Amino acid sequence: MTDTYNGTPVRRRIDRIMAALARRGIAPGGITSLTVAGRRSGEPRTVPVTPVVVGGRRYLVAPYGPVGWVRNLRVVGEATLQRGADAERIRAEELGPEAAAPVLKHYVQQIPIVRSRFPTAPPDADLAAFAAVAHDHPVFAITVVS
């Protein structure tokens, strides 16, 4: 199991900046703003995420584990993704370890900054290594809600 992720004040500030840049459509690397209602307060919570496409389907990956947005999304089930003027309401379904493994592998291959969070599953590891760490890195299949 990975260690618990505790965002520092500097990291939280960077996350707010990146989410704001995503809402304006100018964040780097496909970073998108995810807004989900708080599971207790109901207040909107916005964080930057990097959705990935695997096999023609879009996914959200939580490289830092079951952080706040993950816990909120598990309870609420729906959120909004926004990049620039493009905003869409989504429904999220959490995947089991076997289904999450290829998505995690793709994510680690495509987004180098998160590799340190996957010490036992480097980019060239087999799918079994990613399935073994999937419980530490939730993956959600996303579907646009009409």
Backbone hydrogen bonds, N-H to C=O, Kabsch-Sander energy under -0.5 kcal/mol:
donor,donor_aa,acceptor,acceptor_aa,energy
5,Y,64,Y,-0.5
6,N,4,T,-0.6
7,G,5,Y,-0.5
12,R,8,T,-2.7
13,R,9,P,-1.9
14,I,10,V,-2.4
15,D,11,R,-2.7
16,R,12,R,-2.1
17,I,13,R,-2.2
18,M,14,I,-3.0
19,A,15,D,-2.6
20,A,16,R,-2.1
21,L,17,I,-2.6
22,A,18,M,-2.4
23,R,19,A,-2.2
24,R,20,A,-1.2
25,G,21,L,-0.5
25,G,22,A,-1.2
26,I,21,L,-2.6
27,A,21,L,-0.6
30,G,27,A,-0.5
31,I,28,P,-1.7
32,T,49,V,-3.5
33,S,82,Q,-3.0
34,L,32,T,-0.5
34,L,47,V,-3.2
35,T,33,S,-0.5
35,T,80,T,-2.8
36,V,34,L,-0.5
36,V,45,R,-2.5
38,G,43,E,-2.5
42,G,38,G,-1.2
45,R,36,V,-2.5
47,V,34,L,-2.3
49,V,32,T,-3.0
52,V,59,Y,-2.1
54,V,52,V,-0.5
54,V,57,R,-2.6
57,R,54,V,-1.6
59,Y,52,V,-2.5
60,L,140,F,-2.5
62,A,138,P,-2.5
65,G,62,A,-1.7
67,V,65,G,-2.5
70,V,67,V,-0.6
71,R,67,V,-2.2
72,N,68,G,-2.7
73,L,69,W,-2.5
74,R,70,V,-2.5
75,V,71,R,-1.4
76,V,72,N,-3.1
77,G,73,L,-2.0
79,A,90,I,-2.0
80,T,35,T,-2.5
81,L,88,E,-2.6
82,Q,33,S,-2.3
83,R,86,D,-2.5
84,G,22,A,-2.7
86,D,83,R,-1.5
87,A,85,A,-0.9
88,E,81,L,-2.7
90,I,79,A,-3.0
91,R,143,T,-2.9
92,A,77,G,-2.7
93,E,141,A,-2.4
95,L,139,V,-2.8
100,A,96,G,-2.3
101,A,97,P,-1.7
103,V,99,A,-0.5
104,L,100,A,-2.8
105,K,101,A,-2.5
106,H,102,P,-2.1
107,Y,103,V,-2.6
108,V,104,L,-2.7
109,Q,105,K,-2.2
110,Q,106,H,-2.2
111,I,107,Y,-2.3
114,V,111,I,-1.6
115,R,112,P,-1.6
117,R,114,V,-2.1
118,F,115,R,-1.8
121,A,118,F,-1.5
125,A,122,P,-2.4
129,A,126,D,-0.9
130,F,126,D,-1.0
131,A,127,L,-2.7
132,A,128,A,-1.9
133,V,129,A,-0.8
134,A,130,F,-0.7
134,A,131,A,-0.6
136,D,133,V,-1.7
137,H,133,V,-0.6
137,H,134,A,-1.0
140,F,60,L,-2.8
141,A,93,E,-2.9
142,I,58,R,-2.3
143,T,91,R,-2.3
145,V,89,R,-3.0
